[in-house]
Amino acid sequence: MIFRYCPSCRSGRIETRDSKEYLCGECGYVFFFNPAAAVAALIFRDEKLLVIKRSNDPGKGKLDLPGGFVDPGESLEEALEREVREELDVQITECRYHASFPNIYEYKGIRYNVCDCFFMAEIRDYPDRFDKSEIEEIRYVDPAVLKEKDIAFPTSWSAISLHLKQRRTA
């Protein structure tokens, strides 16, 4: 259960109806714990993929793609542009949808359902500055040599694998 008291009347009579629906037995308030949206960019330069090394959990020390959660009022594309700008201090010049995958993101003991949306993105400049509070380092790597165990999230691995599969069949 994600909370013990009703956010409307503060009663402790919360019932779990299914994995995403919570009902207050006192006032009838229904809380839907729907998935959050997150975005990430596959950015290539000379067929090498830009990856970041995470500074924080979840996935501290593992590789990931630049991105993050969608804020209220943002489109997926706007969120992607903001996240890449915040993390890498560069502007996306072009992006196109690649794929999406369901994910579980555990943070401070709570498991969040997330829909991770991946985009193929282009940037004009090499990022020489980055957000050190979130990123330990950035590098371009041949995606074919990456190992699943080195990637922070299964969905990022799925997006990279899909790209490699599409590249082989093209």
N, C-alpha and C positions, 0 to 999 in steps of 0.2 A: 504494500500500500504506500502511496506517495505522500499522504498526509493523514492525520488522525482526526482533525476537526473540520467541520464544514466551513468553507470560506465565506458563506453567506450568513448563517445563523450561529456559528461556532459550536454547534452540537457535536457530540462525539459519536453520533449514530451514522457513521459512514459505511456504506456497503459497496463491495466491489461487484459489479455486474458482469464484467468481462475484463480483458486485458487493458482496455482503454476507457472504460466508463465507470464513474463512481457516483453513487446516489446517496443523498442525505435522507435518512429515515425520519428526520424531524420536519424539515421544511420542503423536501422534495427537490432541492437543488441538484442538478446533474452536472458533473464536471467531466469533460471529455479530454483525455490525455492523448491527443493526436500527435502524429510525428512532426518534428521540427524539420525545417529544410536547411541543408548545408550545400555549399558549392566548393568546387576545387578546379584548378586549372592544370591541364597538361600543356606545358610550354616547351617547345623544341627549338634548338639552335643547332644547325648542322647535324640533324638526326639524333642529337643528344637531348635527354629529358632533364629539365630543371627540377631538382628535388631539394627539399629542406630537411635538416636534421632538427627534430623537435627538442626544445629546451624544457618542456613541461609534460607532465602526465595529463591525459593518458598517452602512452607511447613515447615517453621521454627517451631520447637517445636514438630513436628509430627514424627512418626516412619517411617523408610524406610529400604530398603535393601542396602548393600554396592554396589557401582557401579558408573557409570558416562558415559560421552560421549566418543565415539570412535574417536581417533585422526587420521588424514590422514596417510595412509600407514600401519595402524594396522588392524589385523584381529579382529573379535569379541572376540576370546579367548585371544589374546594378550592384548586387551584393558581391559578385565575382570581381568587378572593377574595384570596389571599395577594399575588399580583403587583399587583393594583390597590391594595391597602392599602399595600404597600411603595413603590410608585411615586407614588401620588397622595394617600396618607394619607386615604382615604375608604373606607367600607364599601359593598359591593354589597348592595342590598336585594332584588334579583330578577335572575335570569338564565335564559335559555333558549338551547338550541343553535341555531346559525345554519347553519354549514357547516364543512367541512374540506377542506384542499388539501395535496398534497405539496410540499415545499420543500427547497431545498439551502441550508444555512447555513454559509458559509465563515468559519472562525475560526482565526487563526494558522496558515494554510496547510493546514488539514484541512477537507475538505468533509463536513459532517454531513447525513445524510438526516433530515428532520424531517416530522412530520405536524402541520401547524398547524390548530388547532381554534378556531373563532370562535363567540362567544356574543353575543347581544343582552343588554345588562346595564343595570340601573338603579341609580343612586346617589341618596342623599338630599340631600347637600350639594355645593355647587360646590367643586372642589378648589382651595384657595388656597395649599397647600404641595405641593411635589413633590420627588422625589429628584433633586437637581441633579447627582449623579454620573452619572446616566443620561439625564436629560431637560433640554434647554436651555429649553424653554418648553411651555406647554399652551395650547390655544385651542379654541373651538368654531367650526366652519366648516360652510357649506352643502356637503354631500358632492357635489352636482351640479357644483360649480365646481372640484373637485379634478382634478388631472392625473396620469396614471399616472407620469410622469417625476419627480413630486414625492414619491412614496410610496416608502419604503425597501425594501419587499419585494413581489414580485409577488403573493404570496398575500393580503396585506392589501388590495391593489388589487382582487383577485378577490372578496374578501368584501364590500368596499364596493360594487363594481359589481353583485354579486348583490342586495344590499339595494336599490339604486336600481332595478334591473329589477323586483324584487318589488313595490316601491312603485308603479311605473308601472302594473303589471297588477292591482293591488288595487282 
